[in-house]
Amino acid sequence: MTLLEQLAIKHAIFLAPMAGVSTPELAAEVSNQGAFGSLGLGSNTPETARQQILKTQSLTDQPFQVNFFCHQSKALNDQVAQQWIEYLTPQFQKYGTLPPKQLHNIYPSFLDNDDFLNVVLETKPKAVSFHFGIPHAHQIQALKKAGILTMVSATNLAEAKAIEAAGIDIIIAQGIEAGGHRGIFNESFDSSIKTADLVQLLKQHTQLPIIAAGGIMSGQHAKVLLDLGADAVQLGTAFVQCKTSNANTAYRQALFNQPITQITASISGRPARGLINHWHMQIDTPNRPPVATYPYCYDLAKQLNAIASKQGDYGFGAFWAGSNVAEIREMTAPDLINQLVLEMNMH
Ligand SMILES: Cc1cc2nc3c(=O)[nH]c(=O)nc-3n(C[C@H](O)[C@H](O)[C@H](O)COP(=O)(O)O)c2cc1C
């Protein structure tokens, strides 16, 4: 059976799961168009995750995937956190306020307990994907038993081998061009492999279907990766301008006006690629202290962004985008899928 048959989809195009940007409407539009819709649920509680899945199921009877974070939860290093809060204090003071005294674990991991797993088992989406690591063996077994396909992001061969050995069904090959968080299992090491090179490497050394992700903005580019052996392509940034995404106006304007990206760990505590803004220009100075632990660091960033945004400064937004963002087009999701399919079939 081919991957498309396995997933029961028409086009080899995946909408990337995007926590904070995904909506049931966007997921359903993509799935209704014959591609593979998705919900990024890593920033949800089990209850809101359940509601989003049910809403999507009410908008489409076509298959889609849901996505969670599998980071190794770490206790907050208080000393590092206090140093980080102190470093960012002048930024809060600029807006007439002070930073919080304590940081919170805003994103529990799928690994922490089985609450998210139970939501997935109950609502039964076609597939579930994971970022930052691999679920526990008992969680993989439970998903398999329920007939739900599993996918995990890999950024290098070692991660891909671990994914294959764990019995996961599909590998998402996330290249360095990708917008959003690097899927790296260990946040201290990044092989920084390009999408095209990673696809070829994983195709040669693993047996599983490979989904290419990172920097894909057009059908022509998608075709290049499919020709290199990818079984499908996954696009994130290309869909952020779609009407039904959850991106706010400041984010949408920045995508057009400042389409240059860089990776920073200062926003969340883990490296992620986004549009260059205050984080890269003012916070990532050569003498900045080490970032607070993920996702505690993100708690602070979200609070700073909320305060600055209220006063009209949108430069602290987490405006995730891939390195080819300058090619972004403003289209509805169904039109974008049609256009991508057309371009993929051009000779
Ligand atoms: C706004 C945004 C949010 C993202 N959030 C997630 C997420 O929650 N989970 C995940 O696995 N990947 C996430 N990613 C990464 C995507 O899965 C994918 O690797 C990336 O979008 C591919 O690169 P591209 O943006 O150049 O298409 C996100 C990407 C973007 C742009």
PDBQT file of the ligand as one rigid body, heavy atoms in Angstrom, charges set to zero:
ROOT
HETATM    1  C1  LIG A 401       3.987  28.848  12.924  1.00  0.00    +0.000 C 
HETATM    2  C2  LIG A 401       4.590  27.491  13.024  1.00  0.00    +0.000 A 
HETATM    3  C3  LIG A 401       4.275  26.693  14.114  1.00  0.00    +0.000 A 
HETATM    4  C4  LIG A 401       4.779  25.389  14.192  1.00  0.00    +0.000 A 
HETATM    5  N1  LIG A 401       4.384  24.584  15.229  1.00  0.00    +0.000 NA
HETATM    6  C5  LIG A 401       4.701  23.267  15.204  1.00  0.00    +0.000 A 
HETATM    7  C6  LIG A 401       4.117  22.370  16.126  1.00  0.00    +0.000 A 
HETATM    8  O1  LIG A 401       3.313  22.757  16.987  1.00  0.00    +0.000 OA
HETATM    9  N2  LIG A 401       4.474  21.071  16.042  1.00  0.00    +0.000 N 
HETATM   10  C7  LIG A 401       5.327  20.589  15.082  1.00  0.00    +0.000 A 
HETATM   11  O2  LIG A 401       5.588  19.394  15.035  1.00  0.00    +0.000 OA
HETATM   12  N3  LIG A 401       5.907  21.425  14.202  1.00  0.00    +0.000 NA
HETATM   13  C8  LIG A 401       5.595  22.744  14.229  1.00  0.00    +0.000 A 
HETATM   14  N4  LIG A 401       6.143  23.587  13.295  1.00  0.00    +0.000 N 
HETATM   15  C9  LIG A 401       7.115  23.050  12.323  1.00  0.00    +0.000 C 
HETATM   16  C10 LIG A 401       6.406  22.401  11.140  1.00  0.00    +0.000 C 
HETATM   17  O3  LIG A 401       5.920  21.131  11.520  1.00  0.00    +0.000 OA
HETATM   18  C11 LIG A 401       7.327  22.190   9.924  1.00  0.00    +0.000 C 
HETATM   19  O4  LIG A 401       8.485  21.508  10.301  1.00  0.00    +0.000 OA
HETATM   20  C12 LIG A 401       7.713  23.503   9.256  1.00  0.00    +0.000 C 
HETATM   21  O5  LIG A 401       6.621  24.369   9.167  1.00  0.00    +0.000 OA
HETATM   22  C13 LIG A 401       8.249  23.245   7.859  1.00  0.00    +0.000 C 
HETATM   23  O6  LIG A 401       8.902  24.373   7.367  1.00  0.00    +0.000 OA
HETATM   24  P1  LIG A 401       8.149  25.581   6.591  1.00  0.00    +0.000 P 
HETATM   25  O7  LIG A 401       7.517  26.398   7.665  1.00  0.00    +0.000 OA
HETATM   26  O8  LIG A 401       9.262  26.280   5.891  1.00  0.00    +0.000 OA
HETATM   27  O9  LIG A 401       7.137  24.963   5.674  1.00  0.00    +0.000 OA
HETATM   28  C14 LIG A 401       5.661  24.899  13.199  1.00  0.00    +0.000 A 
HETATM   29  C15 LIG A 401       5.996  25.738  12.111  1.00  0.00    +0.000 A 
HETATM   30  C16 LIG A 401       5.463  27.004  12.013  1.00  0.00    +0.000 A 
HETATM   31  C17 LIG A 401       5.809  27.852  10.822  1.00  0.00    +0.000 C 
ENDROOT
TORSDOF 0
